[in-house]
Amino acid sequence: MKITIIGSGFVGTAIGKGLIELGNEVIFYDVVDKKLPNFTFTKDINHAIESTDISFICVPTPTTPAGIDLSYIKEAAKNIGKALANSTCLANHKITQIFTRKYEGVKHKM
């Protein structure tokens, strides 16, 4: 399978490496230049999305005094939306606490 990892930090790189070991083709995407020897890396979101079947969002969600900062996820989703192909599957990988989910002022109870 062809997979894009959006966010090539510690978590994204680890997930991507594991997916490669399982025999998948992986393109790493980030807004910051990354030196990932022996891996395919791009800063072109259109190329990353159009060239793959599934994309994993692995961007940071830092904690602030006001709560969890979802701005990176929102920005990634906005950019992905502009580049979406007809049959793209999107997955979000986050390690945030389940009871802290908040988006656009709407609280979700689990």
N, C-alpha and C positions, 0 to 999 in steps of 0.2 A: 504494500500500500504506500502511496505517496502522502507524506504528512508535513505540515508546517508547524513549527514551534514559534509562537509569537511571544517574544520576551526571552532573550537568551542569557539570562542571568544564571545563578546557581541552580534554581529549580528547573527552569526550562532546559538548560543544558543537560542536567541529569536525566530528565524524562526523555529528551531527544536521543541521548546515548543509549538508553535502554531500548528505545524503539528501533534504533539502528541494529542493535545486537539481536533483535528478534527478526531481522531481515527486511525492515521497512526502509524506504528512501525518505530522508528527512531534510527539509530546508529550514535552517534557523533564520528567523527574522528579528530585527531589533532596530530601534530608532538611533541607537548608539553603535558606532563601529565596534565590532568584536573580533578578536583574533581567536578563531576556533580552528586550529590545525586539523587537517584531514576531514573537515566537515564543510558542507555547502552553506554559505551565509549570504544574506542579501539585506539591503536596506530598502528594497523595492517591494512594497506590500502587494502591488498588483501582480508582480511576477510570482511572489510566494503563494498567493491565494489561487491564482489561475493554474499553477503548475501542480497543485496537490488536491487530494480527495477530502482530507479532513485537516482542520486546524485546531491546535490547542492554544488557548490563551494562558500564558504563564507569566503575567506581569505582576509587579509588586502591589501590595495593598497595605501600605504602612499605617501603623496606628498613630493617631494624633490625640491630643487632649480632648478633641471634639468627637472622637470615634475613629472608625476605619475610613481611610481615604480611598475612595473608589474611582478617583479621577483617571488613573492609568487604565482601568478596565473600561471606563466610558470612552476614553480616547481610542483605545484599541478597537472596541466595538464599532465606533464611528468610522474608523479607517477601513476596517474589514467590510462594513456595509457598502462602502464605495467601490470595493474591489470584488465583491461576491460574484461568483460564476453561477450558472444555473443549478448545479448540484453539489453544493459545498456543505459539508457537515462541520459544525462548530462545537468545540468542547471548552469549558472553562475549568481550569485547575486552580483551586484556591484552598488555602489552609486557614481560612478565617473562622472564627467561632460562629456556630450556626445561629445563635440568638442575636448576633449583631448585624444581621442583614438589613440594610436600609437603602432604598433607591428612590430618588426624586421625591423624598418626603413621605413615601408610603412604607409603613412598617409591615413586615411579613411575619406572622406567627407560625411556628413549626409545631 
